[in-house]
Amino acid sequence: MDVTLRTPRLTLRQPVLDDASRIARFLDNFAVAGNLSRVPYPYRLADAKAWLRTWRPDTPAGETGFMIDLDGEGVIGNVGFHRDIEGTVIGYWLAQPFWNRGLMSEAVRASLDWYFETTAAPTLASGVFHFNKASLAIQKKAGFVEIGTSSRLCLARGEEVRHIDTELTRTAWMAHRQATRESTR
Ligand SMILES: CC(C)(COP(=O)(O)OP(=O)(O)OC[C@H]1O[C@@H](n2cnc3c(N)ncnc32)[C@H](O)[C@@H]1OP(=O)(O)O)[C@@H](O)C(=O)NCCC(=O)NCCS
């Protein structure tokens, strides 16, 4: 898969090894890593390089993702899809200096459009640790609904954390996209 997505402020593109230093700089921050399941803390350059080396250009849509470049800045985050027990899951992180500007809402919206347009999947799973109000707000704005709670290991915290499980159906995505288009006309 060699796809690049454009949004008003962002380019979503495939990762390259040169991204390692910015990924390591931004993920070596407990405020970011502590909200993610699978990111260790501290997070080293070697962790970023190891993750980048797992990248394959031919992975299917549900197991791939995008680095997020802010125009004039470079890499500021990642949004990606992976397989889990509940199916395909979307996850994302944004470097702390860039929070609260609507950037992840923009990146998630573009990624969801690409995912549902590229696949025939009826649903997409996600969720947040129970304290992550900003991420839950992003998901709800995109049409995700809460479907339950579970417990997830947070590598950075070294403990299980209560997790709010969410789901977006293709039908909800389509309705949401239609409503967004009508409100911007
Ligand atoms: C969560 C995260 C992706 C948010 O990125 P962002 O670009 O700042 O998010 P946005 O600005 O697009 O949207 C955040 C929304 O949350 C809302 N929000 C922020 N803090 C909030 C809070 N404490 N309570 C309720 N809502 C909150 C904002 O108002 C905004 O909603 P709005 O657009 O309706 O006003 C970013 O903080 C991050 O990467 N955190 C660490 C990693 C992480 O949590 N990843 C997600 C794991 S599930």
Ligand as a Chemical Component Dictionary entry (heavy atoms), coordinates in Angstrom:
data_LIG
# 
_chem_comp.id                   LIG 
_chem_comp.type                 NON-POLYMER 
_chem_comp.pdbx_formal_charge   0 
_chem_comp.three_letter_code    LIG 
# 
loop_
_chem_comp_atom.comp_id 
_chem_comp_atom.atom_id 
_chem_comp_atom.alt_atom_id 
_chem_comp_atom.type_symbol 
_chem_comp_atom.charge 
_chem_comp_atom.model_Cartn_x 
_chem_comp_atom.model_Cartn_y 
_chem_comp_atom.model_Cartn_z 
_chem_comp_atom.pdbx_ordinal 
LIG C1  C1  C 0 -5.832  12.457 22.334 1  
LIG C2  C2  C 0 -5.116  13.263 21.287 2  
LIG C3  C3  C 0 -4.918  12.422 20.040 3  
LIG C4  C4  C 0 -5.948  14.512 20.933 4  
LIG O1  O1  O 0 -5.377  15.173 19.820 5  
LIG P1  P1  P 0 -5.789  16.685 19.489 6  
LIG O2  O2  O 0 -5.291  17.039 18.150 7  
LIG O3  O3  O 0 -5.411  17.549 20.626 8  
LIG O4  O4  O 0 -7.380  16.527 19.465 9  
LIG P2  P2  P 0 -8.402  17.527 18.768 10 
LIG O5  O5  O 0 -7.965  18.929 19.043 11 
LIG O6  O6  O 0 -8.598  17.138 17.342 12 
LIG O7  O7  O 0 -9.761  17.163 19.518 13 
LIG C5  C5  C 0 -9.794  17.010 20.893 14 
LIG C6  C6  C 0 -11.226 17.134 21.354 15 
LIG O8  O8  O 0 -11.259 16.775 22.728 16 
LIG C7  C7  C 0 -11.815 17.833 23.471 17 
LIG N1  N1  N 0 -11.146 17.808 24.758 18 
LIG C8  C8  C 0 -9.859  18.075 25.034 19 
LIG N2  N2  N 0 -9.641  17.919 26.347 20 
LIG C9  C9  C 0 -10.816 17.533 26.883 21 
LIG C10 C10 C 0 -11.241 17.228 28.201 22 
LIG N3  N3  N 0 -10.397 17.273 29.229 23 
LIG N4  N4  N 0 -12.526 16.875 28.396 24 
LIG C11 C11 C 0 -13.395 16.806 27.363 25 
LIG N5  N5  N 0 -13.045 17.089 26.089 26 
LIG C12 C12 C 0 -11.770 17.454 25.869 27 
LIG C13 C13 C 0 -11.519 19.067 22.668 28 
LIG O9  O9  O 0 -12.399 20.114 23.008 29 
LIG C14 C14 C 0 -11.732 18.547 21.256 30 
LIG O10 O10 O 0 -13.113 18.446 20.958 31 
LIG P3  P3  P 0 -13.821 19.579 20.037 32 
LIG O11 O11 O 0 -13.122 19.560 18.731 33 
LIG O12 O12 O 0 -15.236 19.116 19.954 34 
LIG O13 O13 O 0 -13.647 20.871 20.745 35 
LIG C15 C15 C 0 -3.733  13.765 21.797 36 
LIG O14 O14 O 0 -3.940  14.467 22.982 37 
LIG C16 C16 C 0 -2.792  12.616 22.057 38 
LIG O15 O15 O 0 -2.130  12.116 21.152 39 
LIG N6  N6  N 0 -2.708  12.186 23.332 40 
LIG C17 C17 C 0 -1.789  11.119 23.740 41 
LIG C18 C18 C 0 -2.020  9.805  23.011 42 
LIG C19 C19 C 0 -3.468  9.406  22.991 43 
LIG O16 O16 O 0 -4.217  9.693  23.908 44 
LIG N7  N7  N 0 -3.856  8.709  21.912 45 
LIG C20 C20 C 0 -5.206  8.182  21.811 46 
LIG C21 C21 C 0 -5.305  6.910  22.564 47 
LIG S1  S1  S 0 -6.981  6.305  22.597 48 
# 
loop_
_chem_comp_bond.comp_id 
_chem_comp_bond.atom_id_1 
_chem_comp_bond.atom_id_2 
_chem_comp_bond.value_order 
_chem_comp_bond.pdbx_ordinal 
LIG C1  C2  SING 1  
LIG C2  C3  SING 2  
LIG C2  C4  SING 3  
LIG C2  C15 SING 4  
LIG C4  O1  SING 5  
LIG O1  P1  SING 6  
LIG P1  O2  DOUB 7  
LIG P1  O3  SING 8  
LIG P1  O4  SING 9  
LIG O4  P2  SING 10 
LIG P2  O5  DOUB 11 
LIG P2  O6  SING 12 
LIG P2  O7  SING 13 
LIG O7  C5  SING 14 
LIG C5  C6  SING 15 
LIG C6  O8  SING 16 
LIG C6  C14 SING 17 
LIG O8  C7  SING 18 
LIG C7  N1  SING 19 
LIG C7  C13 SING 20 
LIG N1  C8  SING 21 
LIG N1  C12 SING 22 
LIG C8  N2  DOUB 23 
LIG N2  C9  SING 24 
LIG C9  C10 SING 25 
LIG C9  C12 DOUB 26 
LIG C10 N3  SING 27 
LIG C10 N4  DOUB 28 
LIG N4  C11 SING 29 
LIG C11 N5  DOUB 30 
LIG N5  C12 SING 31 
LIG C13 O9  SING 32 
LIG C13 C14 SING 33 
LIG C14 O10 SING 34 
LIG O10 P3  SING 35 
LIG P3  O11 DOUB 36 
LIG P3  O12 SING 37 
LIG P3  O13 SING 38 
LIG C15 O14 SING 39 
LIG C15 C16 SING 40 
LIG C16 O15 DOUB 41 
LIG C16 N6  SING 42 
LIG N6  C17 SING 43 
LIG C17 C18 SING 44 
LIG C18 C19 SING 45 
LIG C19 O16 DOUB 46 
LIG C19 N7  SING 47 
LIG N7  C20 SING 48 
LIG C20 C21 SING 49 
LIG C21 S1  SING 50 
# 
